[in-house]
Amino acid sequence: MGNICRSPTVAAVARVEFARVGIAVEVDSAGTEDYHVGASADRRSIAIAEANGYPLASHRARQVCAADFSRFDHLLVMDRINHRALLDIAPKAARERVALFLPFAGIDGPVELPDPYYGGQADFQRALDLARDGIGALIERLSGS
């Protein structure tokens, strides 16, 4: 939503894990709202990500823009609210490339990656764990394993 917790965490995990297995992809993160444009990631997201080897301190929040729909092959969202928001602004031809991250990755279980913003450290760790699980499943899917 505001691009300071979930999607920057997923993007940080994706960059590290894709590079680790030699898959070259462009990864970015953006929010559907303009709440925090230009702000760094939430300090709790930064702490959890960096403690687990995922650089996040340099992240600056941005809002999805029209160019994202032509720049990226897939636009993955963390929950149904953001899915609907992105579909509302997506050009008709791009709508099929907007998907919920965890199901798209092939995760059986939660459909949404819960927003840790109003929670505690355990909620931020859970978000990181789901990000890692989702990216791991996506890597398996892309590599045909």
Disulfide bonds with the S-S distance in Angstrom:
none
